[in-house]
Amino acid sequence: MKRRTSKMSSTFSSLVRRGTDFLTPNASSANLAASSNGNGFAKAPEGTLFPKVDPAVDGEDCEHDCESCTIHYPAKFSIDEEEKLYGMVKGWATHMLVATGKTDWVRDVEDEKGSVMEAVGKCKVQPTNGRLMLSASNMPLPSAHHDHAKGAEPTTVLLLPSFTLVEDVTPQSVPDLIDHYISLSPTNITPLTRPAPATSAIPPDTSPPPAPIDAASPETSKPAPLPPSIFRSRPSPHSYLILLCSQKTRDARCGQSAPLLRRELERHLRPLGLYRDLHDERPGGVGIYFISHVGGHKFSANMMVYRRAGAGRKDKVADGEAGQCIWLARVRPEDCEGIVKFTVLQGKVVKPERQLRGGFDRERGVVSW
């Protein structure tokens, strides 16, 4: 009888422990809850931000390097392979790319004389919706750029995650750009599904129309029309963007790696009908831009992949805001096939332990910072 009682007690204790384990959050869920912010976004523990490729689902070769790659880095191309990558990047709210038509710049792009980048660096008006990441880019300059005096040339900027191109931006108009576009734009931690304005709560205006004003009255003059916007904006035509650091004035490895990676990415994108060069405005596809220093050049090559929400669906071209940014480092030409197939098109990471620096997933409400 004593043995039977002991066995029953042991079974009961085991059940209690299992129930406690079930009700107690695991480390990942506890970390997510502890680091959530006002928008409901949370910091994703390492290994949980983006799914890793799975040979059972993605094929046995999903983790293999490209065997047909003929492009290689220079023999002395050496980088840091030891330091921890994930979670080390500083969070940002909006990413602004400035068209310069160049692939290299002065060491600090905010010192580029007479540029929009310099104006942003000196501007006293700051975005009200979070940290702005500023990048010079090789996006082409508008044709009107060279028709203006030095320091007043208009250019184009690309705002992410909204995938919005804003045209006719000059150094003098930067405060208006920040006030009327950047501060009002969605950010990396803006939920993708936002409630519609509650217009139904406003009662209809039932007051009688105002009496007509006598034509001879001085009040007959019409109110001055609102000044036209000094900017024009339009959606970026691309479904995906790949940004490669190319700034050799900060590190020669960036200047070496970016053009080589672009060539290899193009080789894999063209057969899919997804490659877009700098002047290709066809809807969809993948735009590849060179950008200025983003930090961590010792982990070259740095690559940022922005994916529109809903990208990857075969029935339509994704035309919404960015749902994800996947920031990779230590990228080599032989990685490009897997990056195109899995990271760009599916939002998965092939080598997260070695290459993932961070990013965000607005559809799941998680970030790396």
WOJOLIN-V779840 format. One record per backbone hydrogen bond with DSSP energy under -0.5 kcal/mol. CO is the residue of the C=O (numbers start at 1). NH is the residue of the N-H. Records with the same first field share a line. If there is no record, write none. Layout:
CO=NH + NH
//
This chain:
1=5
2=6
3=7
4=8
5=9
6=10
7=11
8=12
9=13
10=14
11=15
12=16
13=17
14=18
15=19
16=20
17=21
18=22
19=23
20=24
26=30
27=31
28=32
29=33
30=34
31=35
33=36
37=40
41=37
42=44 + 367
45=48
51=349
54=57 + 58
55=59
59=62
61=64
74=77
76=78
79=81
85=88
93=188
94=96 + 133
95=97 + 160
96=135
97=99 + 158
98=137
107=109
108=111
109=112
111=113
112=115 + 118
115=119
116=120
117=121
118=122
119=123
124=126
131=93 + 94 + 133
132=134
133=96
135=98
136=292
137=100 + 101 + 102
139=101
142=145
143=146
144=147
145=148
149=152
155=169
156=99
157=159 + 166
158=97
159=163 + 164
160=95
161=322
163=236
164=159 + 166
165=167 + 234
166=157
167=232
169=155
170=173
171=174
173=177
174=178
175=179
176=180
177=181 + 182
178=183
181=185
182=185
187=190
189=191
192=194
197=199
198=201
199=202
201=203
204=206
214=217
217=220
218=221
232=167
234=165
237=284
239=308
240=287
241=243 + 306
242=289
243=304
244=291
246=248
247=250 + 251
251=254 + 255
252=256
253=257
254=258
255=259
256=260
257=261
258=262
259=263
260=264
261=265
262=266
263=267
264=268
265=268 + 269
266=270
267=271
269=272 + 274 + 275
270=273
274=286
276=288
277=280
279=281
285=239 + 240 + 287
286=276
287=242 + 289
289=244
290=138
291=246 + 247
296=299
297=300
298=80
299=330
301=331
302=245
303=328
304=243 + 306
305=307 + 326
306=241
307=323 + 324
308=311
309=320
310=313
313=316
321=309
323=362 + 363
324=307
325=327 + 360
326=305 + 328
327=357 + 358
328=303
332=335
333=336
334=66
335=339
336=340
337=341
338=342 + 343
339=344
340=345
342=346 + 348
343=347
349=53
351=354 + 355
352=356
355=329 + 357
357=87 + 88 + 89
358=327
359=368
360=325
361=365 + 366
362=192
365=42
366=361
367=44
//
